[in-house]
Amino acid sequence: MFDLLFEAGGMIVMPAWIALAAAPWLGNAKPAIRIATGFVIPAVLALAYVLLVAVYRADAGGGYGSLDEVGTLLRHPGMLTAGWYHYLAFDLFVGTWLARQADRDGISPVVMIPCHALTFLFGPAGLLAYAALYAVRPVRTLVRELERRHRPLARFGLALFAAFAVALVAEMLDSRTLGGVGVWVKPMKFMASVGLYAWTAAWLLGELPSGRRRSPLAKGIAGVIIVAGAAEIAYITFQGALGQPSHFNYSTAFHAFMYTLMGVGALAITACSLPLAWMIGRYAKHMAPAYRLGAVLGLVLTFAGGAGAGIAISMNGGPTVGAAAGGAVLPLFGWSLTGGDLRVAHFLGVHAQQVLPAVGMLIAMATAAVPGRTLAMAGGGVVARPGVLGLGAVWTVALAYAALIAMAWMQALAGRPLLG
């Protein structure tokens, strides 16, 4: 009987949680759904809880005075089932309250999906996740600004970061490993990387005049990023869920074809940085010169370094050179500490599109704050406009960054690890 009650509780709340997460897109049904998930269903579960406690509390023994007493209490199947209904009722009630708070606080329903998942699975963890979302207001402001600049790319990136949170929960629950790391680690890395790429493209496309932002070329750039990115993430996640590798998997003709297709998709995504760089350089005339130059150079380096290193990894048959199998790796990044690793150069190249525009923006802000039209150089008598100095500074940083990518590349090919 208790097993049946346990299963019945799960069968009641699972559709309720799905409906609660989907309610923002269900129009007039949303109020009724929230009444059901925030009052009716928790009340039914609470009634079942009260009845179970009333019937089995006396027979269970134990109490609430110590951990041992609580353990004794919950060893009785009737009280354990009551505890299960207690958990289900309060978590669903809290989840509905969080959904209402999200509406008041202007938090995207897409972002609330992982919060609901955490609340259902881990109770207070979902409440903590919502508190973190509420506290990080600059991120919410950033998301709104990205949506203003380019809504499809902003929403795509947001969906990937939401998927990242779900994959993080899966990684916590799933003990399987692949190549010495959790099966969900690679999907999480690609979700974060492609999500950040989409947000960067959304930001930079937003610097274009509105007419150019709606041009076929701009729409094509966004379309390639979304379609190729979604396909790549879907396959990597599918393979991770199966506990199988997505990269360098030639076990069947299908897997070999999909790996090749992923390579084409990844190259197409990074290649989008070139036409975007051209559009920024030609049409984004309102941008400060240093900021515009940083954006253009960063996008070009993303293609040269990111795509170039990616091709080198594929031609090498893997990211490492001379690394011991199963050797030590750098935490979080997974880069080899026993041999060369081409992923270092790939990482630096891919993120040039964030680093150099940010540097250009900071330099533009600094030079704009300099009073006067010219600056006297240290030797005296030589003057230069702040804007010219700003452009020179951006070129200097860009060349140094390109040299850093080249050094990381050569170090990897020589079989030397990043550290040591």
C-alpha positions as CSV (number, residue, x, y, z in Angstrom):
1,M,0.0,0.0,0.0
2,F,2.7,2.5,0.9
3,D,4.5,1.9,-2.4
4,L,1.3,2.7,-4.2
5,L,0.8,5.9,-2.1
6,F,4.4,6.9,-2.9
7,E,3.9,6.4,-6.7
8,A,0.5,8.2,-6.5
9,G,2.2,11.3,-5.0
10,G,4.7,11.4,-7.8
11,M,2.1,10.9,-10.4
12,I,0.1,13.9,-9.0
13,V,3.0,16.4,-8.7
14,M,4.9,15.6,-11.9
15,P,2.2,17.0,-14.3
16,A,1.7,19.9,-11.9
17,W,5.4,20.9,-12.0
18,I,5.3,20.6,-15.8
19,A,2.2,22.8,-16.0
20,L,3.7,25.3,-13.6
21,A,6.8,25.7,-15.7
22,A,4.8,26.0,-18.9
23,A,2.1,28.3,-17.4
24,P,3.7,31.6,-18.7
25,W,3.2,30.4,-22.3
26,L,-0.4,29.1,-21.7
27,G,-2.2,32.4,-21.7
28,N,-5.5,32.5,-19.8
29,A,-4.8,29.1,-18.3
30,K,-2.0,30.5,-16.1
31,P,-4.1,31.7,-13.2
32,A,-6.0,28.4,-13.0
33,I,-2.7,26.4,-13.1
34,R,-1.2,28.5,-10.3
35,I,-4.4,28.1,-8.2
36,A,-4.1,24.3,-8.7
37,T,-0.3,24.1,-8.0
38,G,-0.2,26.7,-5.3
39,F,-3.3,25.7,-3.3
40,V,-5.5,22.8,-4.5
41,I,-2.8,20.1,-5.0
42,P,-0.7,21.1,-1.9
43,A,-4.0,21.0,0.1
44,V,-4.8,17.5,-1.1
45,L,-1.2,16.4,-0.3
46,A,-1.5,18.1,3.1
47,L,-4.7,16.2,3.9
48,A,-3.1,12.9,3.0
49,Y,-0.2,13.9,5.2
50,V,-2.5,14.6,8.2
51,L,-4.4,11.3,7.7
52,L,-1.1,9.3,7.6
53,V,0.2,11.0,10.7
54,A,-3.1,10.5,12.5
55,V,-3.2,6.8,11.7
56,Y,0.5,5.8,12.1
57,R,2.1,8.3,14.5
58,A,1.4,6.3,17.7
59,D,2.7,3.0,16.2
60,A,5.9,4.6,14.8
61,G,7.5,5.6,18.1
62,G,10.4,8.0,18.0
63,G,10.0,11.8,18.0
64,Y,11.6,15.1,17.2
65,G,13.9,15.5,20.2
66,S,17.0,14.1,18.6
67,L,18.3,12.8,15.3
68,D,18.0,9.2,16.6
69,E,14.3,9.8,17.5
70,V,13.6,11.3,14.0
71,G,15.3,8.2,12.5
72,T,13.1,5.9,14.5
73,L,10.0,7.8,13.5
74,L,10.8,7.7,9.8
75,R,11.6,4.0,9.9
76,H,7.9,3.3,10.0
77,P,6.7,3.2,6.3
78,G,3.5,5.1,7.2
79,M,5.5,8.0,8.6
80,L,8.1,7.9,5.8
81,T,5.2,8.1,3.3
82,A,3.8,11.1,5.3
83,G,7.2,12.7,5.1
84,W,7.2,12.2,1.3
85,Y,3.8,14.0,1.0
86,H,5.1,16.7,3.3
87,Y,8.0,17.2,0.9
88,L,5.8,17.2,-2.2
89,A,3.3,19.6,-0.8
90,F,5.7,22.3,0.5
91,D,8.0,22.1,-2.6
92,L,5.1,22.6,-5.0
93,F,3.7,25.4,-2.8
94,V,7.1,27.1,-2.8
95,G,7.6,26.6,-6.5
96,T,4.3,28.4,-7.2
97,W,5.2,31.2,-4.9
98,L,8.5,31.6,-6.7
99,A,6.7,31.7,-10.1
100,R,4.5,34.6,-8.8
101,Q,7.5,36.4,-7.4
102,A,9.3,36.0,-10.8
103,D,6.4,37.8,-12.5
104,R,6.6,40.7,-10.0
105,D,10.4,40.8,-10.2
106,G,10.5,40.7,-14.0
107,I,12.5,37.4,-14.1
108,S,12.3,35.5,-17.4
109,P,10.2,32.3,-17.3
110,V,12.9,30.6,-19.2
111,V,15.3,31.2,-16.4
112,M,12.7,29.9,-13.9
113,I,12.8,26.5,-15.5
114,P,16.0,25.4,-13.7
115,C,14.8,27.0,-10.5
116,H,11.6,24.9,-10.7
117,A,13.7,21.8,-11.4
118,L,16.0,22.5,-8.4
119,T,13.0,23.1,-6.1
120,F,11.3,19.9,-7.2
121,L,14.5,17.8,-6.8
122,F,16.3,19.5,-3.9
123,G,13.7,21.8,-2.2
124,P,15.7,24.6,-0.6
125,A,18.2,24.6,-3.5
126,G,15.6,26.0,-5.8
127,L,14.8,28.8,-3.3
128,L,18.5,29.5,-3.0
129,A,18.8,29.7,-6.8
130,Y,15.9,32.2,-7.0
131,A,17.5,34.3,-4.3
132,A,20.7,34.3,-6.3
133,L,18.8,35.4,-9.4
134,Y,17.1,38.2,-7.5
135,A,20.4,39.3,-6.0
136,V,22.3,39.4,-9.3
137,R,20.3,42.3,-10.8
138,P,23.0,43.4,-13.2
139,V,22.6,40.1,-15.0
140,R,18.9,40.7,-15.3
141,T,19.6,44.2,-16.7
142,L,22.1,42.6,-19.1
143,V,19.6,40.1,-20.4
144,R,17.0,42.9,-21.0
145,E,19.6,44.9,-22.9
146,L,20.6,41.9,-25.0
147,E,16.9,41.3,-25.8
148,R,16.6,44.9,-26.9
149,R,19.6,44.5,-29.1
150,H,18.8,41.1,-30.7
151,R,16.0,39.1,-29.2
152,P,16.4,35.8,-31.0
153,L,20.1,35.5,-30.1
154,A,19.5,36.7,-26.6
155,R,16.7,34.2,-26.0
156,F,18.9,31.4,-27.5
157,G,21.8,32.2,-25.2
158,L,19.4,32.4,-22.2
159,A,18.0,29.0,-23.1
160,L,21.5,27.5,-23.3
161,F,22.3,28.9,-19.8
162,A,19.1,27.5,-18.5
163,A,20.0,24.1,-20.0
164,F,23.4,24.5,-18.4
165,A,21.7,24.7,-15.0
166,V,19.6,21.6,-15.7
167,A,22.8,19.7,-16.9
168,L,24.5,20.7,-13.7
169,V,21.7,19.1,-11.7
170,A,22.1,16.0,-13.9
171,E,25.8,15.9,-13.2
172,M,25.1,16.0,-9.5
173,L,22.8,13.1,-9.7
174,D,24.6,11.0,-12.4
175,S,27.7,9.1,-11.3
176,R,28.7,7.9,-14.8
177,T,32.0,9.1,-16.3
178,L,33.4,9.3,-19.7
179,G,37.2,9.8,-20.2
180,G,37.6,10.3,-16.5
181,V,35.0,13.1,-16.2
182,G,31.3,13.2,-15.6
183,V,29.2,12.5,-18.7
184,W,27.5,15.9,-18.4
185,V,30.6,18.0,-18.2
186,K,31.2,18.3,-22.0
187,P,27.5,19.3,-22.7
188,M,27.8,21.9,-19.9
189,K,31.0,23.4,-21.4
190,F,29.5,23.7,-24.8
191,M,26.2,25.1,-23.5
192,A,28.2,27.8,-21.7
193,S,30.5,28.5,-24.7
194,V,27.8,28.7,-27.4
195,G,25.6,30.6,-25.1
196,L,28.3,33.2,-24.5
197,Y,29.0,33.3,-28.2
198,A,25.3,34.0,-28.9
199,W,25.1,36.8,-26.3
200,T,28.3,38.4,-27.7
201,A,26.9,38.3,-31.2
202,A,23.6,39.8,-29.9
203,W,25.5,42.6,-28.2
204,L,27.6,43.5,-31.3
205,L,24.7,43.2,-33.7
206,G,22.9,45.7,-31.5
207,E,25.6,48.2,-32.3
208,L,24.5,48.3,-35.9
209,P,21.9,50.8,-37.2
210,S,18.4,49.3,-37.0
211,G,18.2,48.9,-40.8
212,R,21.5,46.9,-41.0
213,R,20.4,44.9,-38.0
214,R,17.5,43.7,-40.0
215,S,19.5,43.1,-43.2
216,P,19.7,39.6,-44.8
217,L,23.3,39.3,-43.8
218,A,22.6,40.1,-40.1
219,K,19.7,37.7,-40.1
220,G,21.9,35.0,-41.8
221,I,24.6,35.4,-39.1
222,A,22.0,35.0,-36.3
223,G,20.4,32.1,-38.1
224,V,23.6,30.2,-38.5
225,I,24.6,30.7,-34.9
226,I,21.2,29.5,-33.6
227,V,20.6,26.6,-36.0
228,A,24.2,25.2,-36.0
229,G,24.6,25.9,-32.3
230,A,21.3,24.2,-31.3
231,A,22.1,21.2,-33.5
232,E,25.6,20.8,-32.0
233,I,24.4,21.2,-28.4
234,A,21.6,18.7,-29.0
235,Y,23.9,16.0,-30.3
236,I,26.6,16.6,-27.7
237,T,23.9,16.4,-24.9
238,F,22.3,13.3,-26.5
239,Q,25.6,11.5,-26.6
240,G,26.4,12.6,-23.0
241,A,23.1,11.3,-21.8
242,L,24.0,7.9,-23.5
243,G,27.4,8.0,-21.9
244,Q,29.1,8.0,-25.3
245,P,31.7,10.4,-26.8
246,S,30.5,12.9,-29.4
247,H,34.0,14.0,-30.6
248,F,36.4,11.6,-32.3
249,N,33.8,8.9,-32.3
250,Y,34.2,6.7,-35.4
251,S,32.6,3.6,-33.9
252,T,29.8,3.6,-36.6
253,A,29.2,5.4,-39.9
254,F,26.5,7.4,-38.2
255,H,28.8,8.6,-35.4
256,A,31.6,9.4,-37.9
257,F,29.1,11.4,-40.0
258,M,27.8,13.3,-37.0
259,Y,31.3,14.2,-35.8
260,T,32.1,15.6,-39.3
261,L,28.8,17.5,-39.3
262,M,29.6,18.9,-35.9
263,G,33.0,20.2,-37.3
264,V,31.2,21.9,-40.2
265,G,28.7,23.5,-37.8
266,A,31.4,24.7,-35.5
267,L,33.4,26.2,-38.4
268,A,30.2,27.9,-39.7
269,I,29.6,29.4,-36.2
270,T,33.1,30.8,-35.9
271,A,33.1,32.0,-39.5
272,C,30.1,34.2,-38.7
273,S,32.6,36.4,-36.8
274,L,34.1,37.6,-40.2
275,P,31.0,39.1,-41.8
276,L,30.0,40.5,-38.4
277,A,33.4,42.2,-38.1
278,W,32.9,43.7,-41.6
279,M,29.5,45.0,-40.7
280,I,30.8,46.5,-37.4
281,G,33.8,48.2,-39.2
282,R,31.7,49.6,-42.0
283,Y,28.3,50.5,-40.5
284,A,28.7,51.0,-36.7
285,K,30.0,54.6,-37.1
286,H,28.5,55.7,-33.8
287,M,30.8,53.4,-31.8
288,A,33.9,55.0,-30.3
289,P,36.8,54.3,-32.6
290,A,38.8,52.3,-30.0
291,Y,35.7,50.3,-29.1
292,R,34.9,49.6,-32.8
293,L,38.5,48.6,-33.6
294,G,38.6,46.2,-30.5
295,A,35.4,44.6,-31.7
296,V,36.6,44.1,-35.3
297,L,40.0,42.7,-34.2
298,G,38.5,40.5,-31.6
299,L,36.1,39.0,-34.1
300,V,38.9,38.4,-36.6
301,L,41.1,36.8,-34.0
302,T,38.1,34.6,-32.9
303,F,38.0,33.1,-36.4
304,A,41.8,32.9,-36.9
305,G,42.6,31.5,-33.4
306,G,39.3,29.7,-32.5
307,A,38.7,28.1,-35.9
308,G,42.3,27.5,-36.6
309,A,43.0,25.7,-33.3
310,G,39.8,23.8,-33.7
311,I,40.9,22.5,-37.1
312,A,44.3,21.6,-35.6
313,I,42.7,19.6,-32.8
314,S,40.7,17.7,-35.4
315,M,43.7,17.0,-37.6
316,N,45.7,15.9,-34.5
317,G,43.0,13.3,-33.7
318,G,42.6,14.9,-30.3
319,P,43.4,18.0,-28.2
320,T,46.6,16.7,-26.5
321,V,50.2,16.3,-27.8
322,G,52.4,13.9,-25.9
323,A,50.1,13.8,-22.9
324,A,50.0,10.7,-20.7
325,A,46.6,8.8,-20.9
326,G,44.6,9.6,-17.8
327,G,47.2,12.1,-16.6
328,A,46.6,15.1,-14.4
329,V,44.4,17.9,-15.8
330,L,43.8,21.5,-14.8
331,P,40.7,21.6,-12.7
332,L,37.5,23.2,-14.3
333,F,39.1,23.5,-17.7
334,G,40.3,19.9,-18.1
335,W,43.6,20.9,-19.9
336,S,46.4,18.4,-19.7
337,L,49.1,19.0,-17.2
338,T,51.4,16.2,-18.5
339,G,51.6,17.3,-22.2
340,G,50.7,19.9,-24.7
341,D,47.0,20.8,-25.1
342,L,45.7,22.7,-28.1
343,R,42.5,23.6,-26.3
344,V,44.4,26.4,-24.6
345,A,44.9,28.2,-27.9
346,H,41.4,27.4,-28.9
347,F,40.0,28.9,-25.7
348,L,42.0,32.1,-26.1
349,G,41.0,32.4,-29.8
350,V,37.3,31.8,-29.2
351,H,37.2,34.4,-26.4
352,A,39.0,37.1,-28.3
353,Q,35.6,38.4,-29.3
354,Q,34.8,39.2,-25.7
355,V,38.3,40.3,-24.5
356,L,39.2,42.8,-27.2
357,P,35.9,44.6,-27.5
358,A,35.9,45.0,-23.7
359,V,39.5,46.3,-23.8
360,G,38.5,48.7,-26.6
361,M,35.5,50.0,-24.7
362,L,37.6,50.6,-21.6
363,I,40.3,52.4,-23.6
364,A,37.6,54.5,-25.3
365,M,36.2,55.5,-21.9
366,A,39.6,56.3,-20.6
367,T,40.6,58.5,-23.6
368,A,37.2,60.2,-23.6
369,A,37.9,61.3,-20.0
370,V,41.2,63.0,-20.9
371,P,40.7,66.8,-21.1
372,G,41.8,68.7,-24.1
373,R,42.3,67.6,-27.7
374,T,45.9,66.6,-27.4
375,L,48.3,65.0,-25.0
376,A,51.9,66.1,-24.5
377,M,54.3,63.1,-24.7
378,A,56.9,62.6,-22.0
379,G,59.8,64.1,-24.0
380,G,57.9,67.4,-24.5
381,G,57.0,69.1,-27.7
382,V,55.3,66.0,-29.2
383,V,51.6,65.8,-29.1
384,A,49.0,63.2,-30.0
385,R,45.2,63.2,-30.0
386,P,43.7,60.9,-27.2
387,G,41.7,59.1,-29.9
388,V,44.9,58.2,-31.8
389,L,46.6,57.0,-28.7
390,G,43.5,54.9,-27.9
391,L,43.7,53.2,-31.3
392,G,47.4,52.5,-30.8
393,A,46.7,51.0,-27.4
394,V,44.0,48.7,-28.9
395,W,46.4,47.6,-31.7
396,T,49.1,46.9,-29.0
397,V,46.8,44.8,-26.9
398,A,45.5,42.9,-30.0
399,L,49.0,42.1,-31.2
400,A,49.9,40.9,-27.7
401,Y,46.8,38.8,-27.5
402,A,47.5,37.3,-30.9
403,A,51.1,36.5,-29.8
404,L,49.6,34.8,-26.7
405,I,47.5,32.6,-28.9
406,A,50.5,31.7,-31.0
407,M,52.6,30.9,-28.0
408,A,49.9,28.7,-26.5
409,W,49.7,26.9,-29.9
410,M,53.4,26.4,-30.3
411,Q,53.7,25.2,-26.7
412,A,51.0,22.6,-27.3
413,L,52.6,21.4,-30.5
414,A,55.9,21.0,-28.7
415,G,54.2,18.8,-26.1
416,R,54.7,21.1,-23.2
417,P,51.8,21.6,-20.7
418,L,50.4,25.0,-19.8
419,L,51.8,24.7,-16.3
420,G,55.0,22.9,-15.4
